[in-house]
Amino acid sequence: MRLLAIISSALLVPATSSAAAPDFDKDVVAVLGARCLDCHSGADPKGGLDLTRKDAVLGKSGSVTPGKPDASELWKRVASDEMPPKKPLSAQEKAVLKEWIASGAKWGTDPIDPFAASTANRAGRDWWSLRPVTRPKVPDAPGAKTPVPNTIDRFVLAKLRDNGMSLAPPADRRALIRRAYFDLLGIPPTYEETEAFANDKAPNAYERLIDKLLASEHYGERWGRYWLDVARFAETCGYERDQVKPDVWKYRDWVIKAFNTDMPYDRFVQEQLAGDELPNANANTTVATGFIRLGTWNDEPNDPNEYKYDRLEDMVGATSTAFLGMTVKCARCHDHKFDAIRQTDYYRMAGVFWAGFIEPGPREHLGGPDAKALGHNGVFGWTDRGKDVPPIKLLKKGDPNRPGAVVEPGHLSMIAALDKPLTVPPAGASTTTRRLQLAQWITNPQNPLTARVWVNRVWQYHFGQGLVRTPDNFGFTGDKPTHSELLDWLASEFVQGGYTTKRLHRLIMLSDTYRQSSIHPKQDEYARRDAGNKFWWHAERRRLDAEALRDTLLFAGGNLKLDKIGGPSFAPEIPPDALEGLSMKGNAWKASPAAEQGRRSVYIFAKRGLLPPLLTTFDLPDTTLPSCQRDVTTVPTQSLALLNNPFVHEQSAALAKRIGIKKESKEQVICVWRSALGRDPRDAEVAAALVHLEKQAKTFASRPDPALDALASLCHVLLNTNEFMYVD
């Protein structure tokens, strides 16, 4: 009978080992962590059952009776498949728990750390993005017809080779120079610049081109705009009154200058978080702290106390998203559901900003320190209220009306090697120095996230997608890298190279991976195997973003003013019908003088309640949250906007006037193609264009200048082509 009982038990629950009881820290914790601790841990465990603590599990009122599985409430629930309710434990997992209880339920590490190891349901501190950045071995390139000097190519080619694939052929020179100009400057090359590069036989012609573009003062305007998306930049407060934030445009200019001067990225981070706390702080470094204050601000919140915590959430969310690629703000109400971020971590980080002017305060201060507190006039920045501030308390379920225990400000525990308490400010400090310590923690070379996140952003803006295709989420619900070793090599190279972004541009843009064509000889076959181009087997054809499109329209019309760098923003013309929905439409928008209208789009006044309709049609992002990757849509309203928008017609007419009607018709056609598309027209295009000019001149015969109107019509056609709007 005893033998039959043993056999029956074995059939019901397979044993994991007949030689020894399960190892608690290895086997039991693995089951509990994967299947139980999501609900039964933390400050408010489900059913009041905390399975991380020995006294809660094995104590007098515990759910486990050592040596007696059938008398243990935990086992009863598991054996009956009652727990967990959605996906019961497997036979193997049940066996581990039953044998552990039967063998005496010996406990190991107490309490269990639910965030130590990753499971099938969540990331632990061993998640790929939280592991130290190590410099990987560079792959060989066997079988290559010529040596492969570029390290990026070695990594990409290795994975392509493993999958029986290859890079696309090199892009032709005319496509390559256009790609490089838009990538680094956001404007096209002239026809003359294109032809000069196409005919330059020097072996270093392309390298010289890249160096010239990186040295341009317009480089910072292009790459600064990318960062302004991430920083949720706008020049007004939002909400109903949407007041102007005076002098916030200086933050935009600081960003542009930082890129132009190739400010080391660690310094770039530190000035934005703690420019007022750095040694030798000045007005310029304090301007950089405008990053903290860029979020929306409501001068009449329904609940001022609740709004104070909402502002904290904005600051924590923007900082952790921009610099770390992690969704820390999700832990305001509870431990993070998917990442190794405790609720206490959220309040440790929030405590850094708690020392600032987060109270609603006087309306005229717009939610921040005044000039006296900042120590500078004409600066829209951030600082602390002093070096001694009240403590911050954890909010139960994120509710300001349910304060819990005091949480000391500190660093995120998900990076164990850097999990240290903050130090008290030195005797002579005027602030808490918490933000400086946070900035130094973020830029510590041992922080595995910072360099990975930034090199991924740079790769994304060059290729259209990042090596990690969720640039704002390096956690469990984000994508894993397409090439993890390449990402780590770039991150390591970036840090070792002094955090210089321009050097990173050169590394990427001199690679064959970057210089390949957008069309592959085996396009159809490869597209079936890798439609998302995760192996990087061809360049992506990309549409111009909103600002580049507007600037290129101005460029074609001869109206782009590149001479004025920085300064207060300008307000472009907005069609009257776009103002109809505003409560105070008469005073809501006043366009700047015509002389200002030709400035680059990065200098457009960013009013949260009234973004330019032409730009939003082409996916200009919302400014209330960090935008780490813009949507790229293809919708009918975009075609309608290009066909009908007055601004586009103005540039078509300006291009026609610039070419003039005194030229012979064929010469006009050649000039239109060179001005709009940067190339000479093909014979078939010339023939079609001449027919168009003749037909439109008859259509406009009753107008004062039908020939000029016909030429403007041809210009308008080219400004509506895919070739004008897309970059190969």
Secondary structure by P-SEA (a helix, b strand, c coil): caaaaaaaaaaacccccccccccccccaaaaaaaccccccccccccccccccccccccccccccccccccccaaaaaaaaccccccccccaaaaaaaaaaaaacccccccccccccccccccccccccccccccccccccccccccccccaaaaaaaaaaaaacccccccccaaaaaaaaaaacccccccaaaaaaaaaccccaaaaaaaaaaaaccaaaaaaaaaaaaaaccccccccccccccccaaaaaaaaaaaaaacccaaaaaaaaacccccccccaaaaaaaccccccccccccccaaaaaaaaaaaaaaaaaaaccccccccccccccccccccaaaaaaaaaaaccccccccccccccccccccccccccccccccccbbbbbbbccccccccccccccccccccccccbbbbbcccccccccaaaaaaaaaaaccccccaaaaaaaaaaaaacccccccccccccccccccccaaaaaaaaaaaaaacccaaaaaaaaaacccccccccccaaaaaaaaccccccccccccccccaaaaaaaaaaaaccccccccccbbbbcccccccccccccccccccccccccccccccccccccccccaaaaaaccccccccccbbbbbbcaaaaaaaaccaaaaaaaaaaaaaacccccaaaaaaaaaaaaccccccaaaaaaaaaaaaaaaaaacccccaaaaaaaaaaaaaaacccccccc
